[in-house]
Amino acid sequence: MTGADATGGAGAPSTPAVRRLLVVSDSDSYTKWGAALASALPDAWHTELALLLSDVLPSERQLAAALAGSRWAAPAGSETDRVVTAAAARTSRDKAEATASAPTQAAGTVGTALGTETAHATETNDATESTGAAKTARTTEASQTDQVTEAAKTARTTEATAADRRMPVPPHDEAELTYESAASNSRSVPSTARPRYVHLDQLVDLVREMRADAVLLAFRGPLVRVTAGLLNAVPDRPVLIAGFPGLTIPAVPKAIIYREQVDLVVLHSRREVREFARLAADLPAAPRFGLATLPFLPSRTTDASRRTLPDGDVVFAVQAKVPSSLEERVHLVGVLAQAARRQPHRRFIVKVRARAGEAQTHAETYDLGELVRDPAIARELGFTPPPNLLVADGPMSAHLERAAALVTVSSTAVLEAIAADVPALLLDDYGVGPRQLNVVFEGSGLFGDGAALAAGAWRQPDPAWLDDNYFHGPAADDWVERLEELLAARAAAPLPVLARRHNRTGGALRRAFERRKMLGSHDRTFAGRASVLVAVPVRGVVRTVRRVRRALTGVAAVDPSQPVAESRAAERVTR
């Protein structure tokens, strides 16, 4: 039978067919999203999770955080669960130590920022003035800064205890890639309790082995393009699904083009569906769009007792891409430190996605956690951040349980805070617009500056903004309905092969380069290695020609800030 298996024999009561979904992901944020979305499916679905080997594969610690609350969450009492529990205990321990710390606490203590403050004015704009005055000093101290930063990274790793150590990265050797079957969870149709790890070369065989009815490609756009091309060639191919783990406003054409070979793209707000549909109307072909509440958001309820946290943490959600410059990120450290000085009764948590040596979806050129700990940055600011400014990792949901407020420049964590009824503050010191990845929050009522942060002037979202932006209510979700329509079409006849229509110049060499770029060291093909030697110089020439053409025609340079790093081009795409 094409599509899902039939259940029940002749004369037997009709029972729902077992549907099989394979989730394939690579990075921490896409794994979190894919696992959560699959966990929201009805009980009749059997789901499995595979991590595709690439250079952004999460560590075991990151994986445990990403899977928390999903079908693949670590069982209570497991080694992974013990590590996560130990990390939570460490956080409580750090709070007690920060509270008890004397003003002369030594700088550089693990878990605290850099020690205690020196006698300086408490106004937030001190950080700006100090930063400007220190530009000359930065030039002469550059080599010292690099040495100190490297030393801090080493110390950060070697001082981890058995309680909070990072779990080993899963085996990457092909001989060790085994599928770990586990006991079923509470779902009526069991799903595997641990993900498997696969090379790209093994993906097609995995889809066939599982007899998947649908495959969720939980990847960044360029890797969706690589994998969707392979799966479109599978006879009686499954329904192919893709989507985004967070904010996608403003929508850009290339985010759709990367996903032109999938059947369904899952979006998370009425506004996103509207804007993507508008862009798709100008393209020769586009997938269907389905609406789903962000799957890792808790049900939003207003509980007055939840907000009685006078000494709760202020959690700052780090965004890897904004603010982008080193100068702005140093300024941000100063803003956070000044706010922590003004509110010594509470902890200020700089919540990072990755520890030293761990990968994340978007590369963080200037690691904010390292900047907080760097003595050279303290000298540039002109004061030492206080001991209640801490750096921590772990699931955002756990941090929000103890939070009085969530602060960020731009992060999906704002939506998690809103859902948990935690006040929020979006810092607008670095601007509001596409480059800052925060244009979607215009009209939300959540923006404020560093002075508001120092004063503890938290914000609540405008109800009118919520309905169009991520809080439309589950009754409006239709992505499962769209998926069932596609499955019904597949049951009637094989789904058509979706052709790649854009960016085909270069043929096989281009495809080999795209694969190599996304898989990195896990691309085992000779063509991939060879493509780098040809494609990188050619790509540089093409980009130079484009810049010159824009300069001559007076067309502004395109905005490189597509919210999910899908595109460096926001201009309209020619057919």
C-alpha positions as CSV (number, residue, x, y, z in Angstrom):
1,M,0.0,0.0,0.0
2,T,1.3,3.5,-0.8
3,G,1.7,5.8,2.2
4,A,0.8,4.7,5.7
5,D,0.2,1.1,6.6
6,A,-3.4,0.0,7.0
7,T,-4.4,-1.5,10.3
8,G,-7.1,-4.0,11.1
9,G,-8.4,-6.8,8.8
10,A,-11.6,-7.5,7.0
11,G,-14.6,-7.0,9.3
12,A,-12.4,-5.5,12.0
13,P,-13.3,-2.1,13.5
14,S,-11.6,0.7,11.6
15,T,-8.6,2.0,13.5
16,P,-6.4,4.9,12.5
17,A,-3.4,4.1,10.4
18,V,0.0,4.3,12.1
19,R,1.8,7.3,10.6
20,R,5.6,7.3,10.7
21,L,7.6,10.6,10.9
22,L,11.3,10.8,10.8
23,V,12.8,14.0,12.2
24,V,16.3,14.8,11.0
25,S,18.3,17.6,12.5
26,D,21.9,18.7,13.1
27,S,22.2,21.9,15.3
28,D,20.9,22.4,18.9
29,S,18.2,25.0,18.0
30,Y,16.8,23.0,15.1
31,T,16.9,19.8,17.1
32,K,14.9,21.5,19.9
33,W,12.4,22.7,17.4
34,G,12.1,19.5,15.4
35,A,11.7,17.3,18.5
36,A,9.1,19.6,20.0
37,L,7.1,19.8,16.8
38,A,7.1,16.1,16.4
39,S,6.0,15.7,20.1
40,A,2.9,17.8,19.3
41,L,1.6,15.3,16.8
42,P,-1.4,13.1,17.7
43,D,-0.7,9.8,19.5
44,A,-1.2,7.7,16.3
45,W,2.2,8.9,15.0
46,H,5.3,6.9,15.4
47,T,8.3,9.3,15.4
48,E,12.0,8.8,15.3
49,L,14.8,11.3,15.6
50,A,18.1,11.2,13.8
51,L,21.0,13.7,14.0
52,L,22.8,14.2,10.8
53,L,26.6,14.4,11.3
54,S,27.9,17.9,10.6
55,D,30.2,20.4,12.3
56,V,27.4,22.0,14.3
57,L,26.3,18.8,16.0
58,P,25.3,19.5,19.6
59,S,27.3,17.9,22.5
60,E,25.5,15.5,24.7
61,R,24.8,18.2,27.2
62,Q,23.3,20.5,24.6
63,L,21.3,17.6,23.2
64,A,19.8,16.9,26.6
65,A,18.8,20.6,26.9
66,A,17.3,20.6,23.4
67,L,15.2,17.5,24.0
68,A,13.9,18.5,27.4
69,G,10.1,18.2,27.5
70,S,10.0,16.3,24.2
71,R,9.3,12.6,23.4
72,W,13.1,12.1,23.5
73,A,13.8,13.7,26.9
74,A,16.3,11.9,29.0
75,P,14.6,9.4,31.4
76,A,14.7,10.3,35.0
77,G,17.8,8.8,36.6
78,S,19.7,8.4,33.4
79,E,23.3,9.6,33.2
80,T,22.2,12.5,31.0
81,D,19.5,13.4,33.4
82,R,22.0,13.3,36.3
83,V,24.2,15.8,34.4
84,V,21.3,18.2,33.8
85,T,20.2,17.9,37.4
86,A,23.8,18.5,38.6
87,A,23.9,21.6,36.4
88,A,20.7,22.9,38.1
89,A,22.2,22.2,41.5
90,R,25.3,24.1,40.4
91,T,23.1,27.1,39.5
92,S,21.6,27.1,43.0
93,R,25.0,26.8,44.5
94,D,26.3,29.7,42.5
95,K,23.3,31.8,43.7
96,A,24.2,31.1,47.3
97,E,27.9,31.9,46.7
98,A,27.1,35.1,44.9
99,T,24.9,36.3,47.7
100,A,27.5,35.5,50.3
101,S,30.4,37.0,48.3
102,A,32.3,39.8,50.0
103,P,33.0,42.9,48.0
104,T,36.6,41.8,47.6
105,Q,35.8,38.5,45.9
106,A,38.6,37.6,43.4
107,A,38.1,38.2,39.8
108,G,37.7,35.4,37.4
109,T,35.9,32.9,39.6
110,V,34.1,30.2,37.6
111,G,30.4,30.9,37.6
112,T,30.8,34.6,38.4
113,A,31.7,37.3,35.9
114,L,34.9,38.8,36.9
115,G,34.8,39.5,40.6
116,T,33.8,42.7,42.3
117,E,33.2,46.2,41.2
118,T,35.5,49.2,41.7
119,A,34.3,52.6,42.8
120,H,32.7,54.1,39.8
121,A,29.5,56.0,38.9
122,T,26.5,53.8,38.5
123,E,24.8,55.3,35.5
124,T,24.4,53.0,32.6
125,N,26.1,55.4,30.2
126,D,29.4,55.0,32.0
127,A,29.9,51.9,29.9
128,T,29.6,53.9,26.7
129,E,32.0,56.6,27.9
130,S,34.6,54.1,29.1
131,T,34.4,52.2,25.9
132,G,35.1,55.2,23.8
133,A,38.0,56.3,26.0
134,A,39.5,52.8,25.8
135,K,39.7,52.5,22.0
136,T,43.4,53.5,21.9
137,A,44.2,51.2,24.8
138,R,42.6,48.3,23.0
139,T,45.0,48.6,20.1
140,T,48.1,48.3,22.4
141,E,46.5,45.6,24.5
142,A,45.3,43.4,21.6
143,S,47.9,40.7,22.0
144,Q,47.4,40.6,25.8
145,T,43.7,40.4,25.3
146,D,44.1,37.4,23.0
147,Q,46.3,35.7,25.5
148,V,43.9,36.4,28.4
149,T,40.9,35.2,26.4
150,E,42.6,31.9,25.5
151,A,43.6,31.4,29.1
152,A,40.0,32.1,30.2
153,K,38.8,29.5,27.7
154,T,41.3,26.9,29.0
155,A,40.3,27.7,32.6
156,R,36.7,27.5,31.8
157,T,37.1,24.0,30.5
158,T,39.6,22.6,33.0
159,E,37.7,23.9,36.1
160,A,34.5,22.0,35.2
161,T,33.8,19.4,37.9
162,A,32.4,15.9,37.6
163,A,29.0,17.4,38.5
164,D,28.8,19.8,35.6
165,R,31.2,18.4,33.0
166,R,30.2,18.4,29.4
167,M,29.1,14.9,28.3
168,P,31.2,13.3,25.5
169,V,30.2,14.1,22.0
170,P,28.4,11.1,20.4
171,P,30.7,8.8,18.4
172,H,31.3,10.0,14.8
173,D,33.2,7.0,13.6
174,E,31.0,5.1,11.0
175,A,31.7,1.8,12.7
176,E,30.2,3.1,15.9
177,L,27.0,4.5,14.4
178,T,24.5,2.2,15.9
179,Y,20.8,2.6,16.4
180,E,19.7,2.6,20.0
181,S,16.2,1.2,20.5
182,A,14.6,2.0,23.8
183,A,11.5,1.4,25.8
184,S,8.4,3.2,24.6
185,N,7.3,6.3,26.3
186,S,3.8,7.3,27.5
187,R,2.6,7.7,23.9
188,S,0.2,5.0,22.7
189,V,2.4,4.5,19.6
190,P,6.0,4.2,20.8
191,S,8.8,6.4,19.6
192,T,12.5,5.8,20.0
193,A,13.8,7.3,23.2
194,R,17.3,8.1,21.9
195,P,18.2,9.6,18.6
196,R,20.5,7.8,16.1
197,Y,23.4,9.4,14.4
198,V,23.7,9.1,10.6
199,H,25.9,10.3,7.8
200,L,24.2,11.9,4.8
201,D,25.0,8.9,2.8
202,Q,22.9,6.8,5.2
203,L,19.8,9.0,5.1
204,V,18.0,7.5,2.2
205,D,18.5,4.0,3.6
206,L,17.1,5.1,6.9
207,V,14.0,6.5,5.3
208,R,13.4,3.3,3.5
209,E,14.1,1.2,6.6
210,M,11.7,3.2,8.7
211,R,9.1,3.3,5.8
212,A,8.6,6.9,6.7
213,D,5.4,8.6,5.6
214,A,6.9,12.0,6.2
215,V,10.3,13.4,7.0
216,L,10.8,16.7,8.9
217,L,14.1,18.3,7.7
218,A,14.9,20.4,10.8
219,F,17.9,22.2,9.2
220,R,19.1,25.6,8.1
221,G,18.0,26.4,4.6
222,P,21.1,25.4,2.7
223,L,21.1,21.9,4.3
224,V,17.4,21.5,3.5
225,R,18.3,22.1,-0.1
226,V,21.0,19.4,0.1
227,T,18.8,16.8,1.8
228,A,15.5,17.5,0.0
229,G,17.3,17.0,-3.3
230,L,18.3,13.5,-2.3
231,L,14.9,12.5,-0.8
232,N,13.0,13.7,-3.9
233,A,14.7,10.9,-5.8
234,V,13.4,8.2,-3.5
235,P,10.7,6.1,-5.2
236,D,7.3,6.7,-3.6
237,R,9.0,9.4,-1.6
238,P,7.7,10.6,1.8
239,V,6.1,14.0,2.4
240,L,8.9,16.4,3.0
241,I,8.5,19.1,5.7
242,A,10.7,22.0,6.8
243,G,10.4,25.1,8.8
244,F,12.1,27.5,11.2
245,P,12.9,27.3,15.0
246,G,12.1,30.9,15.7
247,L,11.6,34.4,14.3
248,T,11.4,34.7,10.5
249,I,10.3,38.3,10.1
250,P,11.1,40.0,7.8
251,A,10.5,37.1,5.4
252,V,12.8,37.0,2.4
253,P,12.5,35.1,-0.9
254,K,15.6,33.0,-0.4
255,A,14.2,31.4,2.7
256,I,11.5,29.9,0.5
257,I,13.9,29.1,-2.4
258,Y,16.1,27.0,-0.1
259,R,12.9,25.0,0.7
260,E,11.4,24.8,-2.8
261,Q,11.9,21.1,-2.9
262,V,9.7,20.3,0.2
263,D,6.0,20.0,0.3
264,L,5.2,21.9,3.5
265,V,6.9,24.7,5.4
266,V,5.7,25.1,9.0
267,L,5.5,28.7,10.2
268,H,4.5,30.1,13.6
269,S,2.5,33.2,13.3
270,R,-0.4,34.6,11.2
271,R,2.0,37.3,10.1
272,E,4.6,34.9,9.0
273,V,2.1,32.9,6.9
274,R,0.8,36.1,5.4
275,E,4.3,37.5,4.5
276,F,5.6,34.2,3.1
277,A,2.5,33.6,1.0
278,R,3.0,37.1,-0.5
279,L,6.6,36.4,-1.4
280,A,5.7,32.9,-2.8
281,A,3.2,34.5,-5.2
282,D,6.1,36.0,-7.1
283,L,8.0,32.7,-7.4
284,P,7.6,30.0,-10.1
285,A,6.9,27.3,-7.5
286,A,6.6,27.2,-3.7
287,P,5.6,24.8,-1.0
288,R,2.5,24.9,1.1
289,F,2.6,26.8,4.3
290,G,1.1,25.5,7.6
291,L,0.6,27.4,10.9
292,A,1.7,25.9,14.2
293,T,2.2,27.4,17.6
294,L,5.9,27.3,18.4
295,P,6.0,23.8,19.8
296,F,8.3,24.5,22.8
297,L,6.2,27.3,24.1
298,P,4.1,26.4,27.2
299,S,0.4,27.1,27.2
300,R,0.1,30.8,28.1
301,T,-1.7,31.5,31.3
302,T,-1.6,34.5,33.6
303,D,-0.9,33.5,37.1
304,A,-0.5,36.4,39.5
305,S,1.3,34.2,42.1
306,R,3.9,33.3,39.4
307,R,5.2,36.9,39.3
308,T,5.9,37.4,43.0
309,L,9.6,37.0,42.6
310,P,11.2,40.2,44.1
311,D,14.6,38.5,44.2
312,G,14.2,36.5,41.0
313,D,16.9,36.3,38.4
314,V,17.2,38.6,35.4
315,V,18.0,36.3,32.5
316,F,19.8,37.8,29.5
317,A,19.3,35.6,26.4
318,V,22.4,35.9,24.2
319,Q,21.9,36.2,20.5
320,A,24.9,35.0,18.5
321,K,24.5,37.5,15.7
322,V,23.4,40.7,17.4
323,P,24.8,43.1,18.4
324,S,27.3,42.2,15.8
325,S,30.4,44.3,16.4
326,L,33.0,43.8,19.1
327,E,32.5,47.4,20.3
328,E,28.8,46.9,20.7
329,R,29.2,43.6,22.5
330,V,31.7,45.2,24.9
331,H,29.2,48.0,25.5
332,L,26.5,45.4,26.2
333,V,28.7,43.8,28.8
334,G,29.0,47.2,30.4
335,V,25.2,47.7,30.3
336,L,24.6,44.4,32.0
337,A,27.2,45.0,34.6
338,Q,25.9,48.4,35.5
339,A,22.4,46.9,35.9
340,A,23.7,44.1,38.1
341,R,25.4,46.8,40.3
342,R,22.2,48.7,40.6
343,Q,20.3,45.5,41.7
344,P,22.7,43.6,43.9
345,H,19.9,41.6,45.5
346,R,19.3,39.5,42.4
347,R,21.4,37.5,40.0
348,F,21.9,38.6,36.4
349,I,22.3,35.5,34.3
350,V,24.0,35.7,30.9
351,K,22.4,32.6,29.4
352,V,24.6,31.1,26.6
353,R,23.7,28.4,24.2
354,A,27.2,26.7,24.1
355,R,30.2,26.3,26.3
356,A,33.8,26.6,25.1
357,G,34.3,24.0,22.3
358,E,30.6,23.4,21.6
359,A,28.9,24.3,18.4
360,Q,25.7,26.2,17.9
361,T,23.4,27.0,14.9
362,H,25.0,30.4,14.3
363,A,28.6,31.1,15.0
364,E,29.2,33.7,17.7
365,T,32.2,35.7,16.5
366,Y,32.6,37.5,19.9
367,D,31.4,35.1,22.6
368,L,29.5,37.2,25.1
369,G,30.2,34.8,28.0
370,E,33.9,35.0,27.4
371,L,33.8,38.8,27.2
372,V,32.1,38.9,30.6
373,R,34.9,36.9,32.0
374,D,37.8,38.6,30.2
375,P,39.9,40.9,32.5
376,A,41.0,42.9,29.5
377,I,37.3,43.8,28.9
378,A,37.0,44.9,32.5
379,R,40.0,47.2,32.0
380,E,38.4,48.6,28.9
381,L,35.1,49.3,30.7
382,G,37.0,50.9,33.6
383,F,35.4,48.7,36.2
384,T,35.0,45.0,37.2
385,P,31.5,43.5,36.7
386,P,30.0,42.5,40.1
387,P,29.7,39.0,41.4
388,N,26.0,38.7,40.8
389,L,26.6,38.9,37.0
390,L,26.9,35.2,36.1
391,V,27.2,33.1,32.9
392,A,25.1,29.9,32.6
393,D,23.8,27.5,30.1
394,G,21.0,24.9,30.2
395,P,17.4,24.8,29.1
396,M,15.8,28.2,28.9
397,S,12.6,26.8,30.5
398,A,14.5,26.0,33.7
399,H,15.9,29.5,33.9
400,L,12.5,31.1,33.4
401,E,11.2,29.2,36.3
402,R,13.4,31.3,38.6
403,A,13.2,34.5,36.5
404,A,11.8,37.9,37.5
405,A,12.5,39.1,33.9
406,L,13.9,38.1,30.5
407,V,16.1,40.6,28.7
408,T,17.6,40.3,25.2
409,V,18.4,42.2,22.0
410,S,16.6,39.7,19.9
411,S,15.8,36.1,20.7
412,T,13.0,33.6,20.5
413,A,13.4,33.3,24.3
414,V,11.2,36.4,24.5
415,L,8.3,34.3,23.3
416,E,9.1,31.7,25.8
417,A,9.1,34.4,28.5
418,I,5.7,35.7,27.3
419,A,4.2,32.2,27.4
420,A,5.5,31.7,30.9
421,D,4.1,35.1,32.0
422,V,7.6,36.4,32.7
423,P,8.1,40.2,32.0
424,A,10.5,41.0,29.3
425,L,12.7,43.8,28.0
426,L,14.1,44.1,24.5
427,L,17.1,46.4,24.5
428,D,16.9,49.0,21.7
429,D,20.3,50.6,22.4
430,Y,21.6,49.0,19.2
431,G,18.7,50.0,17.0
432,V,15.5,48.4,15.8
433,G,15.4,46.9,12.3
434,P,16.2,43.9,10.1
435,R,19.9,44.0,10.9
436,Q,19.1,43.7,14.6
437,L,16.7,40.8,14.0
438,N,14.0,42.6,16.1
439,V,11.7,44.2,13.6
440,V,9.0,41.7,14.4
441,F,8.7,43.2,17.9
442,E,7.7,46.6,16.7
443,G,4.4,47.4,18.3
444,S,4.9,44.8,21.0
445,G,5.5,47.3,23.8
446,L,8.6,45.4,24.9
447,F,11.4,47.8,23.9
448,G,13.5,49.7,26.3
449,D,17.0,50.9,26.8
450,G,19.9,50.2,29.2
451,A,18.5,52.7,31.7
452,A,15.2,50.8,31.8
453,L,17.2,47.6,32.5
454,A,19.2,49.2,35.3
455,A,15.9,50.5,36.8
456,G,14.2,47.1,36.5
457,A,11.5,48.7,34.3
458,W,10.2,45.4,32.8
459,R,7.6,45.4,30.0
460,Q,4.4,43.4,29.3
461,P,3.4,42.7,25.7
462,D,0.6,44.6,23.9
463,P,-2.4,42.1,23.6
464,A,-3.1,43.4,20.1
465,W,0.4,42.4,19.0
466,L,0.2,38.9,20.4
467,D,-2.6,37.5,18.2
468,D,-0.8,38.2,15.0
469,N,2.6,37.3,16.3
470,Y,3.0,33.7,17.7
471,F,0.1,33.7,20.2
472,H,-2.8,33.1,17.9
473,G,-4.1,30.1,20.0
474,P,-3.9,26.4,19.1
475,A,-7.3,26.5,17.5
476,A,-5.8,28.4,14.5
477,D,-3.1,25.8,13.9
478,D,-3.5,24.0,10.6
479,W,-0.2,22.4,9.8
480,V,-1.3,18.9,10.8
481,E,-4.4,19.3,8.5
482,R,-2.1,20.4,5.7
483,L,0.1,17.3,6.4
484,E,-2.8,14.9,6.3
485,E,-3.9,16.4,3.0
486,L,-0.5,15.6,1.6
487,L,-0.5,12.1,3.0
488,A,-3.9,11.5,1.4
489,A,-2.5,12.6,-1.9
490,R,0.5,10.2,-1.4
491,A,-1.9,7.3,-0.6
492,A,-3.6,7.9,-3.9
493,A,-0.5,8.2,-6.1
494,P,3.2,8.8,-5.6
495,L,4.1,12.4,-4.9
496,P,5.7,14.3,-7.8
497,V,9.5,15.0,-7.8
498,L,9.9,18.7,-6.8
499,A,12.5,20.2,-9.1
500,R,15.2,22.6,-8.1
501,R,14.6,25.8,-10.0
502,H,17.1,28.3,-8.6
503,N,20.9,28.6,-8.2
504,R,21.7,25.8,-10.5
505,T,24.8,27.3,-12.2
506,G,27.8,25.0,-11.7
507,G,25.7,21.8,-11.8
508,A,27.3,18.9,-9.9
509,L,30.3,21.0,-8.8
510,R,27.9,23.5,-7.1
511,R,26.0,20.7,-5.4
512,A,29.2,19.1,-4.1
513,F,30.3,22.5,-2.7
514,E,26.9,23.1,-1.0
515,R,27.2,19.6,0.6
516,R,30.7,20.3,1.7
517,K,29.9,23.7,3.1
518,M,27.0,22.3,5.3
519,L,28.6,19.1,6.4
520,G,32.1,20.3,6.9
521,S,34.5,17.6,8.0
522,H,31.7,15.0,7.8
523,D,31.5,15.3,4.0
524,R,33.4,12.2,2.9
525,T,33.3,12.8,-0.9
526,F,36.3,13.6,-3.1
527,A,34.0,15.9,-5.1
528,G,33.3,17.9,-2.0
529,R,37.0,18.4,-1.2
530,A,37.7,19.3,-4.8
531,S,34.8,21.7,-5.0
532,V,36.3,23.9,-2.3
533,L,39.4,24.5,-4.4
534,V,37.3,25.8,-7.3
535,A,34.2,27.3,-5.7
536,V,35.8,29.5,-3.1
537,P,37.8,31.7,-5.5
538,V,35.0,31.8,-8.0
539,R,32.5,32.8,-5.3
540,G,34.8,35.6,-4.2
541,V,34.9,36.9,-7.7
542,V,31.2,36.7,-8.1
543,R,30.6,38.6,-4.9
544,T,33.0,41.3,-5.9
545,V,31.3,41.7,-9.3
546,R,27.9,42.0,-7.5
547,R,29.2,44.7,-5.1
548,V,30.7,46.7,-8.0
549,R,27.4,46.4,-10.0
550,R,25.4,47.7,-7.0
551,A,27.8,50.6,-6.6
552,L,27.5,51.5,-10.3
553,T,23.7,51.2,-10.4
554,G,23.1,52.9,-7.1
555,V,21.3,49.9,-5.6
556,A,21.8,49.6,-1.9
557,A,23.7,46.7,-0.5
558,V,21.4,43.9,0.5
559,D,20.6,43.4,4.2
560,P,22.5,40.4,5.5
561,S,20.3,39.9,8.5
562,Q,17.8,37.3,7.4
563,P,16.6,36.1,10.8
564,V,17.5,32.4,10.5
565,A,20.7,33.0,8.5
566,E,19.1,31.7,5.4
567,S,20.1,34.5,3.0
568,R,22.5,37.2,2.3
569,A,20.1,38.6,-0.3
570,A,16.9,40.3,0.3
571,E,16.4,41.6,-3.2
572,R,13.6,40.1,-5.3
573,V,14.6,36.8,-7.0
574,T,14.5,36.7,-10.8
575,R,12.7,33.7,-12.3
